[in-house]
Amino acid sequence: MPTRKADASWDGDLKGGKGTIKLGSGAWSGGYSFGTRFENAPGSNPEELLGAAHAACFSMALAAGLGKAGFQPQNVSTTADVSIDKVGEGFKITKIVLHSTARVPNIDEGKFREIANATKSGCPVSQALSATPIELDAKLVK
């Protein structure tokens, strides 16, 4: 299996500095700053990128789990809300909420929830982030 890479650099002090992030594939690069991370300034931040990775991983893993159980999903769409808060003298990612909808023919609500809940703890990014509380809001769309 390949090892994935990303690069980040930071110039300056915490509040006045700025940084750049670049995905190893070259598919995306962008800037970040104190304002984009801890305030509402336009631009990206590590938590947003973490959320994108988690949402993508969960969507793929749920599709795989549904397929393995004999159901063929038509669509799985996930949004990850990543909360960062001041804790003590620093900052901490305190919670991730996955909001997922799936269009899956011929599955009942109970079986869907069983597979979705197993996926929440089983997808590789969820496993990597297991020290952070992860909540799931999964909805089956008919």
C-alpha positions as CSV (number, residue, x, y, z in Angstrom):
1,M,0.0,0.0,0.0
2,P,1.3,3.5,-0.8
3,T,2.3,6.0,1.8
4,R,0.5,9.3,1.3
5,K,2.2,12.6,1.9
6,A,1.4,16.3,2.5
7,D,3.6,19.3,3.2
8,A,3.1,22.3,5.4
9,S,5.2,25.3,6.2
10,W,4.8,28.3,8.5
11,D,6.4,31.7,8.3
12,G,6.4,34.1,11.2
13,D,4.9,34.1,14.6
14,L,1.6,32.5,15.6
15,K,-0.8,35.4,15.2
16,G,0.9,37.3,12.4
17,G,2.4,34.5,10.5
18,K,1.0,32.5,7.6
19,G,1.4,29.0,6.2
20,T,1.0,26.9,3.1
21,I,-0.3,23.4,2.8
22,K,0.3,21.2,-0.2
23,L,-1.0,17.7,-0.9
24,G,1.6,15.3,-2.1
25,S,-0.4,14.4,-5.2
26,G,-0.5,18.0,-6.2
27,A,-4.3,18.0,-6.3
28,W,-4.6,20.9,-3.9
29,S,-2.5,23.5,-2.2
30,G,-3.6,26.5,-0.1
31,G,-2.8,28.9,2.6
32,Y,-3.7,29.0,6.3
33,S,-3.3,31.4,9.2
34,F,-4.3,32.1,12.7
35,G,-7.4,33.8,11.4
36,T,-8.4,30.9,9.2
37,R,-7.8,28.4,11.9
38,F,-9.1,30.1,15.1
39,E,-11.4,32.8,13.7
40,N,-13.5,33.1,10.6
41,A,-11.1,34.5,8.1
42,P,-11.3,33.1,4.5
43,G,-8.9,30.3,3.8
44,S,-8.2,26.7,4.8
45,N,-7.0,25.1,8.1
46,P,-5.9,21.8,9.3
47,E,-9.3,20.9,10.9
48,E,-11.1,21.5,7.6
49,L,-8.6,19.2,5.8
50,L,-9.0,16.6,8.6
51,G,-12.7,16.8,8.2
52,A,-12.5,16.3,4.4
53,A,-10.3,13.2,4.9
54,H,-12.7,11.8,7.5
55,A,-15.8,12.4,5.4
56,A,-14.2,10.9,2.3
57,C,-12.9,7.8,4.3
58,F,-16.3,7.3,6.0
59,S,-18.2,7.6,2.7
60,M,-16.0,5.0,1.0
61,A,-16.0,2.7,4.0
62,L,-19.8,2.8,4.3
63,A,-20.2,2.0,0.6
64,A,-17.8,-0.9,1.1
65,G,-19.6,-2.2,4.2
66,L,-22.9,-2.0,2.5
67,G,-21.6,-3.8,-0.5
68,K,-20.0,-6.5,1.6
69,A,-23.4,-7.0,3.3
70,G,-25.1,-7.5,-0.1
71,F,-26.5,-4.0,-0.6
72,Q,-25.5,-1.7,-3.5
73,P,-25.5,1.9,-2.5
74,Q,-26.4,4.5,-5.1
75,N,-24.9,7.4,-3.2
76,V,-23.2,8.1,0.2
77,S,-22.6,11.7,1.1
78,T,-20.9,12.8,4.3
79,T,-20.0,16.1,6.0
80,A,-17.6,16.2,9.0
81,D,-18.0,18.9,11.5
82,V,-14.6,19.2,13.3
83,S,-14.7,21.3,16.6
84,I,-11.5,22.9,17.9
85,D,-11.7,24.6,21.3
86,K,-9.3,26.3,23.7
87,V,-8.5,23.8,26.4
88,G,-6.2,24.9,29.2
89,E,-3.3,26.8,27.7
90,G,-3.7,25.3,24.2
91,F,-6.2,24.1,21.7
92,K,-7.7,20.7,21.2
93,I,-9.9,19.0,18.6
94,T,-12.8,18.2,21.0
95,K,-15.4,16.5,18.8
96,I,-16.1,15.3,15.2
97,V,-19.7,14.9,14.0
98,L,-20.2,12.9,10.8
99,H,-23.4,13.8,9.0
100,S,-24.1,11.1,6.4
101,T,-26.9,10.4,4.0
102,A,-27.1,7.3,1.9
103,R,-29.4,6.1,-0.9
104,V,-29.4,2.3,-0.7
105,P,-32.2,0.2,-2.3
106,N,-33.6,-2.8,-0.5
107,I,-32.2,-2.2,3.0
108,D,-34.2,-1.6,6.2
109,E,-33.4,1.2,8.6
110,G,-32.1,-1.2,11.3
111,K,-29.6,-2.9,9.0
112,F,-28.4,0.4,7.6
113,R,-27.8,1.8,11.1
114,E,-25.9,-1.3,12.1
115,I,-23.6,-1.0,9.1
116,A,-23.2,2.8,9.5
117,N,-22.3,2.4,13.2
118,A,-19.7,-0.3,12.5
119,T,-18.2,1.9,9.8
120,K,-17.9,4.9,12.3
121,S,-15.4,3.0,14.4
122,G,-13.9,0.9,11.5
123,C,-12.9,3.4,8.8
124,P,-9.1,4.0,8.9
125,V,-9.4,7.7,9.6
126,S,-11.9,7.1,12.5
127,Q,-9.4,4.6,13.9
128,A,-6.6,7.2,13.6
129,L,-8.7,9.8,15.4
130,S,-10.1,7.4,18.1
131,A,-8.8,9.7,20.9
132,T,-11.4,12.3,19.8
133,P,-15.1,11.7,20.4
134,I,-16.8,10.9,17.1
135,E,-20.6,11.2,16.7
136,L,-22.6,9.9,13.8
137,D,-25.8,11.3,12.3
138,A,-26.6,8.8,9.5
139,K,-29.8,9.0,7.5
140,L,-31.1,6.5,4.9
141,V,-32.7,8.3,2.0
142,K,-35.4,6.5,0.2
